[in-house]
């Protein structure tokens, strides 16, 4: 590789985002540069590496490259050294900051670098303002209050110059000092004019916003504090070098009562402690993370895999202990180096941080402060429950009675009969009250076996209602045995049917359950009354529903009398079950009618559970999204408290389908909040949908925040396919926010995840999208590489038209990257692909063939092979117009006009360009270019007046 090539590679690396990728590229380039023996290139590459290490999260490596450059500068000064002197002197500031952050570096070494920095600044006639600032930082680090105050005054009173930190970074350090010394109002006042101006530094405005978190909070500016947190964290979250500042945001979340968000941030960045940018950053993050984890109680936290450690759920308490040990151990090392106790005292205060004052809502996905934000140890993940899953478990509606009056003289059997009757009427308040009264009055008494069996059966119903299926099964088995012992056959078969339904929810015991339910229904057909017979067949239908035998289940319901044995409550439930089964059988009209019937009966009886289930079923079955929303509205009005979650989810989805994503956001936020309050992990899926809703209404910052949470949660659940789809959404959101590098990082991760042969089309799509982002950002060489990788994936996936498109885009990228050889090679590949597709007349093929011809023509134009370029374009505009690609046709014709001018054929170019210009919309970006070409043609045709008029009309200069 020639020196010119190496310089071009360095320029490309400089355009890369800071981070591990750029560092790897720089280190690879350094090896080539040293082998090439170009001193200038070696110096500049190491200067770039110093900056890359600092901002990429590996500052320890910058000590070596900086020392090399300084020695090279002093050993044999060259003209190129002087051109980089400003940056070399600037790097002294990086060194002082960096050396402080490593306890193994003696403090004397830092002071020596400071002295050398001062000597060089003085020798160059520079202000010592930056020197005083960094002496202040050292004094502040070791806890020398008087020295810190002294150097702070000198720093503030010494004139600034070109080596001073920028207009954002200098005030950031001042804000930090003022906040630490109790002058929060002064800190806020100082920052306001800074934030009102333009900040173009890599570290701003996120650094000053982070420094303002506590001053804002302590001066009552909670909205400003919340906005500062959201804006700054969004900018910080993707770069390892920002671990210290991210720790400030974790602490802020803890202080403001956002324990769940604090834990989310800890989980998201916990693995960074395996590769921290510095011991100081690790110490700070470990301390504030431990403080956050102390708030989590007896819960678990997800820890990603690392070398020698698998991914696992770990106890929050044990992790807090581990991180406390890390933080205090590092603090002790710093204090031993510094000869003070300042760092240990500072870390002790970080470890003691607790929520204080009023809760400040920070999350874009959780509406309230959850009582128990983290899932308890041992509890299984809970996904949002669908209405069909809960349909067979009747509950009270929002209007259930809170106070229940029971007869004081009721005996044990009377209380149990009342509980049974209340259960069938969906009156959970009376059901619970009757059982409580039974236990209080007769729990210690010797009771007949029949009464004990009845109590066991009702306890089983209660536990099943609470989703404790194992306990419900055990209690039903015990009740069944007792009923059989006393010869209560009808009651025994009722319990057997209930037990059968529960067992069919298990794959292991499903057939046993189905047999029990069927046998029970047959016995009740002989011995039971009309209601008992109807309930028996309904239970058979439920058992078959759980086995997903829809037709058989419907046949079982067909054996139920129309009036359900005179029990309207049972009739409502049966109608709802029928609606679910018909829905599964794709008999939509019948299902909708059954849901309507269930809704009608539920309304008449005032049973919110049935109305809610029926409305949700109806909402899924209607074609008009507005009707679905109306049904969900009714469901929400009727929903029992524990059914609100599926209703919110259904309503949100219906609102999105109805084009009302703005309204859907609130329902999704409420659904996520309900999930978190219940300790459920299904919230990750809902956050994904919420993020998309935020994206649809243009609230991209919130979309990014929530999608990041969703990706973390989906990864935690092991749902890689869903996590990757959410990453794809997030990449698009980042692109919309102008955050190109995070978007590219996500697409790279997606491409890596989609490495299987079945995923080739998706992998290719992701690589092509990455190429498009790079191309639009004028990072053309990198774009060319991505397009080439996409094309190869399309080839392996046997998608020739997509391969042609990717190769055509690759051609453009190499052309604009001015890599002539790569562009010409790409044209050869494009020509081969086009030849295979020639003769096909489908519009997509015609489109790609025409644009492939244009791409090749542009490359050949750059090589001055004008006749070849022009020949490629013959007929291309007509083919594009034939498929109504009028804009692209005009673009190709403009290129033809340009080629005709360069071939000195203005008479042919002039009418062509005039026609193109006349057909372009006034807002088209092609107007000025085409007008300029037409004016040039008029000049060559010796019609200067017309050319001048055209230039005046389009505000063109002759030299444009």
N, C-alpha and C positions, 0 to 999 in steps of 0.2 A: 504494500500500500504506500503510495507516494505521500510526501509531506502535505501536498495540496489536499489529498483525500483525508488525511488525518485532521487537518484544520476544518474540513467540512464536517467530519464526524463530531468534532468538538462543538461546532456551532449547533449541530443537531441535539447534542446532549444538553447544551445550555437551555434549549427550549423545553426539555423534559421537566416534569414536575419534580419537586424535591421528594426524596424518599429512597427506599431500597433499590428501586430500579435505576434511578439516575446514578446512585453510588456504585452499583455494579458496573454500569456502563463506563463511568469515569475510571474505575480501577482497571478495567480491561484496556481502556485507551492509554492509561499511564504505562502499562507494560509495553504497548506498541510504540509509544512516544519515546520511551527510554531506549528501546532498540534502534529507533531511527536516529538518535543522537542529534536532535534539534533542540538547542538550549532554550530558544525563545518559546517554542511550543511546549517544552517541558515545564517552563516557569508558568506560563499562562494556564496550562492544564492543572497544575497544582494550586494555583490561585483559585480556579473554579472549584477544585475539589475541596478546598478549605471551606468555601461557602456551602457547597453541597453537603459536606459532613455536618456542619452546624445546623442547617435547616432541614436536613434529612434524618436527624435523630441519632447520629453517631459522632458526637463532638470530640470524643477522645482521639479519633483518627486525625482531626484537624490540627492537633498539636504537632504532628509529624510533618504534614504538608506546609504548615506555616513556618516551622523552623527551617525547613529546606529552602523555602523562598527567601526568608530573611538572610540566611547564610549565603545564598547565591547572590542576593542583592549586594551584600557587604563585600563578598570575596572578589567579584569582578564586575563592577557596575557597567551596564550596557545601556544604549539609548532606549531599548524597549523597557528596561526597568523603570525609567523615569515615567513612562506612560502609565505604568501600573502602580506608581508610588502612593497615590491617594488610597487605593484599595488596600495596599499593604499596611499603611498606617491605620486604616479603618479596622483591619483584622486584629490589631492589638486589643481592641475592645472585646472581640469574641474570645480572645485568649484569657483575659482577666476573668470574664464571666465563667468560662469553661473550667479553668483551673480551680475556682472556688467550689465547683460542684463535685469534685473528686477528692475524698478524704485522704487518699494515698499520696496526693501531691502536697509536699510541705508548703506551709503558708509563706515561708521565705521565698519560695519560687515565684509565687504570685506577686509578692512585693518587688522582686527583681524585675519581673516583666513590666510592672507599673512604672518602675524607675526608668527602664529603657524606653518605655512609651513616652514618658515625660521628656526625656533627653531628646528624642527624635522630634517630638512636636515642637520643642523650643528651637531646635536647630533649623527646622523648616519655617519658623516664624508663625506657627499656628497657635491658636488660642488653647489654653489649658482647661477649658470648660469641660471637655470630655474626660480628661485626666482626673479632675476633681470629682466628677460624677462617679468614676470607678473606684476612687479611694473611698468615697462614701459607701459604695456597695460592699467593699471589704469590711469596713467598720461596722456596718449594719449586720453583716453576716456573722461576725464574731460577737456581736452584742455590746460593742463599745458605744454607749449612748452619746457620750460627750463628743467623741471623735466623729461619729456619724453626723451630729448636729453641726459640727465645725465644717466638715467637708460639704454638707448640704448647703450651708450658707455660701461657701466659695463657689460651688457649682451654680447656684442661682444668681450670683452677682458677677460672674465672669462672662464676658461677651461670647456669644455663639459664633461659630464659623462653619466652614464646609465639612469639618470632621465631627461636628456635634451630631448627636442622634437626631432623627427626624422630628418634625413638628408633632408627631403622635407619640413616638417612643419616649422622648424626654418628659412630656407631661404624664405619661403612664407611670414612670418611676416616681414622679412627684406625688401623684395620686396615692400610690402605695404607701409612701412615707407619711403623708398627711393622715391617711386612714389609720395607720399603725399608731400614730401619736394622738389619736382622738379628735382630729380635725376633719370630720366627715363633710360638713357643710362647705369648708374651704376646698376639699377635694372635688366635690361636685361642681362648685363654681369655677374652679380651674379648668375642668374638662369640657364644660359646655361650649366655649368658642372653638375648642379643638374639634369636637364632634360636628360642629356646624360647618367646618371647612372640608376640603378634599384631602383624603388620606390615601396615599398610593403605596405605602410601605408594605412589605410582605407580612408584617406583624400587626397591621392595623386594618380596621378598627377593633379587631377582636381582643387585642391585648388591653387597650384602655377600657373597653367595655367590661372585661373580666375584672380589672382593678376597681371598677366602679360598683361591683355587685354589692359589697357590704356597705359602702357609703350611701348608695341609693336606699338600701334596706333600712339602715339605721336612721336615715332622715325622713322616713315615711314615704319615699317615692317608690311604692311597690310596683306600679305599672312599668316605670322605667327599669326597675330591677328585673322584672320578668322579661321585658323586651331585650334587655342587654344580655341576659342569660341565653335566650333563644338565638339571637343573632350571633353572639360570640361563639357559643358552643358549636353551632352549625359550621362555622368557619374553622374551628379547631379540631374537630373530631377525627379527621382523616389522617393526621400527621403525627407520627410517633414523637417528633420533637416537641410537641405541645403537651406532653404528659403532665408537666407541672401545672399549667393553666387549667387543664381538664380536671385536675384534683380540686382546684378552686371551685369549679362548678359542682362537683360532687358535694363538697362541703356546703355550698349555697343551697343545694336541694335539701340536705339534711336540716339545715338551720330553718328553712321555710316550711318544714312539715311535709315535704314531698319525698317521703322515705322510699316509696315505690320507684320513683324516677331516679333517686340516688342509687338504688340497687341496680336499676337497669344500666346506668352509666358505669357502675363498678363492673358489672358482668361484661359490658361491651369492651372495656379496656383492661380487664384483669390480666389477660395474657400478655399485655405490654410489659408487665413486671418481669417477664421472662427475658426481655431484651430492652431494658429501660435506656433512655438516652444518657442518663447519668445517675449516680447513686443519690444525689440530692432530689431529683425528680421522683425516683423510686421511694425514697423516704417520705416525701410529702404525700404522694398518692396512697402509699400503704397506710399512713396514719389516718387520712380522711376516709379511706375505704373502710378501715376497721371501725371508725366511729359510725359510719352509715350502717354497717352490718350489725352493730350492737342493737340498732333499732328494729332489726328484722325478727328478733325473738327466735322461737324454735322453728326455724324454716330452713329451706335449702336455697343454694345459689348454684347456677350452672357455671362450670369451669371448663374451658376448652382444653383440648388435648395439647400436650407439649412433649418434647423429647423426654422419654422415660415416665410420662404421666398421661394416662388415658383421660378422655373427656368424662366428666362425672358430675352428678349433683353432690354438692358438699354442704355440710352444715354451716350455716351462717356464723354460728358462735365459734366453731372451731377455726373457720377461715379468719374471723376477726382476731382470734388469738394468734394465729400464724402471722398475720400482717402487722399486728402490734409488735410482735417480736422483731420483725424485719425493720420496722420504723425506729423502734428504740435502739436496736443494735446499730443501725446506721448513724443515728443521732450521737450515740456514744463515740463512734469512730470520728465524726466531725469534731466533737468537743475535745477529744484527745489530740487531734491535729491542731485545734485552735487554742487550746489551753483555757477554755471557758466552759460553762454549762449552758450556754445560751440555746444551742440547738435542741438539747434534751428538754429544756423548759418549754421551748416553742412547740415541740412535738407533743409534749404532755397536754398542752392546751388544745391541739388539734384532735387528739384522741378523746378528749372530754366533750367535744361538741355535741349538742343535742338540739332538738327543735325548740325554738323560742319564739314567743310572740304569736301573732295571728298567722294562720295558714295562708300562704300566697300561691294560688293555683298557677302551675307552670306548664302542665302537660297539655298538648293539643289532642290527647286521646282519652284522658281520664278527667271526668267532670268534677268529682268530689274527692276529698281526702279519704281513701279507703281505711276502714278500721283495721283490717288485717291484709296488708298489701301483698304479702308473700305467701306462697302455698306452704302449709304445714308439712313437716317431715312425714314421709310415708303416704301422703295423700296422692291418689292417682290423678293424672291430668283430666280435666273435665272440659268437654266441648259443648258449645251451645246446643241445647236440646230442641229437637224439632217438635212441632205440635203433634205430629202423628205418633211420635214415641210416647207422648204423655197422654194421648187421647183416652186410653183405657183407665187412667188413674184420676177419677173426678176429684176436683177440689172446689173450695169456695171461691166466689168472686170477690171483687173489691167491696161489695156491700155486706160481707159476712158480719154476723153479730159478734161484737166483742164481749158483751155481757150476757150470760146464759143463766136462766133461773130453772132449777131442777126441783122436782117434788121432794120434799124433805123426808117423806115416809116411804119412798120407793125402796123396794127390796132389791137384792142383787140381780135377779133375773130381769126385773123391770128396767133397771139401769142398763143392763147389757142389751135388752131388746130396743131401748131408746137409742143407744149408740149405733146398733145395727140399722135401725130405721133412718137415723141421721146420716149415716154413711151413704145409704142409697139415695138420699135427697141432696147429696153434696153439701150438707151442713156440717162442715168440719168443726165449727166452734162448739156445737152441741155434742158432737161425737167425742171430742177431746174432753169436754167438761164431764160427760157421763162416765167416761173411763177413769178420770181423776177421782170423781166422787165414789165410784165403785172401789178403787184401790184404798181410798181413805177410810171408807166405812167397813169394807169387808175383806181387805187385803190380807189380814192376819187370821181370818176365820176359816174353820173347816167347811168346805163347800162341796156340794154334790159334784160328781165327775162331769155331769152334763154342763153345769155352770162353769167349771174350770176349763172345759173344752171350748165353750163359747168365748171365754176371756182370752184364751190362747189364740183363737181364730181372729178375734178383733185386734189383738196385739200384732198378729201377722199382717193384717191389712194396714195397720199403722206403720209398721216398719217397711212394708213394700211401698207405701206412699212416700216414705223418706228415702227411697232408692237403696235401702239396705236389703238387698235381695237374698243374700245368704241367710240372714237372720229370719226373714219372712218365710223362707223355705223350711227352716228348722222348726219354727213355731207352728206352721201349718201341718207338718208331719206329726208333731206332738198332739195337736188338736184332733187330727184325723184318727190317730190311734185311740184317744180317749172316747171319741164319739162311737167308734166301732165296738169298744168294750161295753158301752152302755146300750148298744143296739139302736142308736139314733141314725138310721140309715140315710134319711133325706139330708140331715145336717152334715153327715159324713161325706156324702157325695158333693154337696156344695163346696166343702173345704177341699175335697179331692180335685174338683174342677179348678178352683183358684190355684192350688198347688201345681196342677198341670200347666196352667198358663205361665206361672213363674219359671218352671223348669224349661219350657220351650224357648226362653230367652237365652239359654245356655246351649252351646253346640254339643257339649258332652252329654247332657241329660235331655236333649230335645225330644227324642223319640219316646222316652218314658213319659214325659210331660204330655205329649200329644195323645198317647194311649190313655192316660189317666183322665184327661179332659173328655175324651170320647166316651169312655165307659161311664163316667159320671153323668153325662148328658143322657145316655141310654137309660140309666136307672131312674133319673129324674123324670124322663118321659113316662115311666110307669107309675112312679110313686109321688111325684111332686105336683104342686098346683100349677096353674097357667103361668104365673110369674116365674116360678122356679124352673119350669121347662124352658121358657124364653131365655132366662139368664144362662142356663146350661148350654144351649146352642150358641149363644153369644160368646161364651168362654171358649167353645171349640173354634169359633171363627177367629178369636184373638190368638189362640195357640197356632192355628194355621197361618195367620198373618205373620207371626214371629218366625215361622218356618219359610216365609215368602211363597206360600202356595196360595196365590190369590184366588184362583178359580174355585178351589176347594173351600176356601174361607167364605166366598160369596154363596156357595151352595149351602153351607152351614147356616148362614144368615137367612137364606130363603126358607128355612124350616121354622123360623120364628114367626109367631102370629103377628098380624099387622098392628095390633094394639099392644104388643109386648106383654100380654097377660094383664093389661089394665094398668101397668106401671109407666107413667109418662116420663119419669126420669130415665128409666131403662130404655124407653123408646127413643129418647134423645140421644143416648149413648150409642144405641144400635145404628141409628141413622148416620151418626158421625163415623162409626167404624165402616159402614157400607160406603160412605163417601171416600174414605181412604183406600179401600180395596178397589173400588171402581177407578180411582185415580191411578193406582198402580197397574191396573189392567188397560189403561189408555182409553177408557170409556168416558170421555170427558163430559159430554152432555149429561149422562146419567149421574156422574159423580157430582156435578154442579147442582143438580136437582136434589140429591141426597144431602149435600152440604146445606142447601137452602132449607130443607126440612129440619135438619138438626138445629139450624140457627133459629128457625121459627119457634120450635118447641122450647129451646133454651131460653129465648126471650120471654115466652109465656110463663115459664117456671122461674125466671130470674136467676138462672144458673150461669154464672159468668164463665166457668170453665168450658162448658159446652159451646156457648156462643163464641168464645175466643177460638177454640179449635175449629169450629165450622167456618168462621170468617177467614181464618188463615188458609184452610183448605180451598175455600172459594177463591181467595186472592190468587192462589197458585194456578187456578183453572181458567180464569178469565183472560180474554185476549187484550182487552183495553187496560193499559196500565193505570188509567184514572180510576177505573172500577176496582182494581186491585188495591189502590191507595185507600179508597173509600171503605173497602172491607177491612183493611188493616186499622183504619181509624176506629171502626166499631169494635174490632178485637181489642184495641188498646183501652177503650173505655170499659170493657167488660173483664179485662184480664185480671186474674188473681195475681198477687204480688210475685209468686214464684214462676208465673208464666209470662211475665213482662219481657224477659230477655228474648225469647223467640219471636214475640210480637214486634219488638223494636227492630230486630234483624229483618224480619219480613217487610215491615213498613219501609225501612231504609232502602231495601232492594227495589221495592215497588216504586219508590220515589225516584230512584235513579233511572229506572226503566221509563218513567213518565217524564223524564227530562227535568226533574226537580232536584238535582244533586245538591243545590244549596240547602234545601230542607232536609235532605238525607243525612247531611253531616251531623246534625243534632242527634238524630236517632242512632247513628253509628257510634257517636261519642257516648251516648247513654248506654248502649249495649256493651261497649268495652268497659265502661265503669262498673256495670253490673257484674260482668265476668270477673273483674279484679276484686270486687267486694266479696265475691264468693270463692276467691282463691282458685279460680279456674284458669287453665292455660289455653282454652279455646280462643282467648282474646287475641292471640297472634293472628288467627285467620281474619278476625273482624278488623284488626288494625290494618291489615292489607287492604280490605275493602274501604275502610275509612280513608286511607292514604289515596286511593284512586278517586274517591269522592272529592277530597281536597284538590287533587290535580285537576279534576274536571271543572271546578269552579275557579281555578286560577290561584288558589292559595298554596303556592308551591313550597314555601318555607315549612308550613305545617305538614304538607304532603311528605316532604323529605324526612322530617322528624318522626312522623308516625310510621313511615315505611321502614326506616332504620330500626325502630322498635319491633316491627313485624318480622323483619329478617332475623333478628336476634332470637325472637320467640319461636319462629318456625325452625331455625337451626336446632334450637334446644329440644324441640319435639321430634327431631329427626326427619322432618318433612322436607327433604331436599328439593323435590320437584316444585313444591309450592314456594319454598324459599328462593329458588332460582327465578321463578316467575315474578316474585316480588322484587328481586334484585333488578330484573329487567325494567319493571315499572320505575324503580328508584333511579336507575341510570337515566331514563328519560326525564325525570323530575330534575335531576342534577343538571342535565343539559339545558333544560328550560331556565334554571337559575343562573346559567353561565358558569357553573362549576364543572369545567371540562375535565379536569384531571380526576376528580372522584368518579365521574361518569365513566371515564375510560377504565379506571381501576376495577369498577364493577363489571364492565363488559369483558375485561380480561379474565376475571374470576369466573364469569359465566362460561366463557369459551373453554376454560380449563375444566370446569365441572361437566360440560357437555362433550366429553371425550369419547363416548361410546359410538359404535357404528350406527346405532339407531338414531342418534342425535345429530348426525351430520348436517341435515338442513338447518336445524336450529343453531348449531355451532357456526355455520357459515353466515347465517343472518346476523348473529351477534358480532362476528368479526367485520362484516360489511358495515354495520352500524358504527362500530368503532372507527373504521376508516373514514366514514362520512363525517364524523365529529372532528377528526383530525384534519381532514381536508378543509372543512369550513373554518377551522382555526388557523389555516395557513401553515400547518405542520405537515407539509406535503410528502416528505420522504417517509415519515412514519405512516402516513395514510397509505402510501404505495405498498408498504409491507403488509398492512392489515388487509388491503384489497386482494393482494396476492394470496394471502393465507385463506381468505374467504373463497376465492376462486378454486383453490385446491380442494377445499372441503366440498364445494358444490360439485367438483369433478368426481370426487370419490362417492358422492351421493347420486351420481348420474343425473344431474340437473344442468344440461348444456346451456339453456338460455340464461339461467342465473349465473353460470360460470362466465358466459360472454359479457354480461353486464358488469360483473366484478372486475374482469380483465380490462374492460373499456374504462372503468373508473380508475383502475390502477394506472392505465396509460396516461390519463389526465394528470394524476398525482405526480408521476415521474416527470412529466413535461413541465409542470409548474415548479417542481423541485430542482429543475435545471440539471437533471441527471440524464443526459442525452442517451447514453448507452442503454440504461435501464428502460427508457421510454421506447427506444427502437426495438429492443427485445420484446417488450410488451405488445408493440404493434404486430410483430410477427406472430405472436401467440393469438392475438385477436383475429388476424387474417385467417389463421387455420380454423378457429372456431366458427367464424362467419361462413367460411366455405362449406362447412358441414350443415349449416342451417339454410344455405342459399336455396331459393326456390319455394320455401314455405311462405304462405300468405296470411298466416294468422297475425292480427294487429300487433301483439307483443313482439313477435319475431321481426316484423317489418320495422318496428320502432327501434329495436336494439341494433339491427343491421345498419340502419341509417345513421344512428349516433356512433356506432363503431367506425363507420366510414369517416365521420367528422373527426373523431379522436385521432385516427391515423393521419388525416389530412393536416391537423394542427401540428402534429409531431414532424411531419415531413416539411411543413412550412418553416418550422424552426431550423430545419437543416438546409433551407433554400432549395429544396427539391419541389419547385412550385408546380411544374407540369404534372408530376405524379400526384401531388396533393389535389390539384384541380380535377384530375381524371377520376379520383376516388369518389368525388361528390356528384358525379353525373346521375341524375334521376332521384337523388336522395330527397330534395325538397318535395317533389311530387309524391313520393311514397309517404312522406310524413303528413302531407295535406290529405292524402287519401284516408288516413285514419284519424283525421281531425286534430293532429298534433301541430297546430298552426304556429305556436310560439317557437317550437323547435325548428320548424321549416324556415321561419324567418331568420333564426340564428344561423342555420346552414347557408342560406342564401347570402347573408351578410359576409360570411367567410368566403363564399365564392366571389362576391364583389371585391373583397380585399385582395384575393389572389389575382383577379383580373387586373386590378390596378398595379400590383407588383410586377405583373407580366406586361405592363405598359399597353393594356387594352382598355382604356377608359371609356371608349364609345360603347363597349359591351357592358361595362360595369355600371354606367350612369343610369340607364332605364331599370336595371335590376335593383339597384340600391334605392331608386326613387319609389319603386313599387313596394319594396320592403318597408321603407320609412312610412309610406302612406298607410300601410296596414297595421302599424304598431300602435298599441294604446299609448296615450300621452304619458302614462305613468311607468311605462316599460323602461327597464334599465338599459335596453338596447338602443333607445332613441338617440342618445348622445353619440354613441359609437357609430351608428349607421349614418347619422347626420354628418359626422366628421369625415367618414369615408366618401359620402356623396359630395361634400364640399371639395375634397381632394380631387375627385373625378372631374368636377367642374373646372377646377384650376388647370388640370392637365388638358382639358378641352378648350382652354383659353376663354372661359366665361367667368371672369373674375367678379363681375357685379352680382351674378347669381350666387356665386360662392360666398361673397361677403354678406349678402342678405340672409343666406342660410345660417352662416355663423352667428349673425346677430340674433336671428330668431331663436337659436338654441344656446345662446350665450357661450359660444366657443371661441377660444383663441386659436390663432393659426398654429401655435406651437403645442397645442393640446395633444 
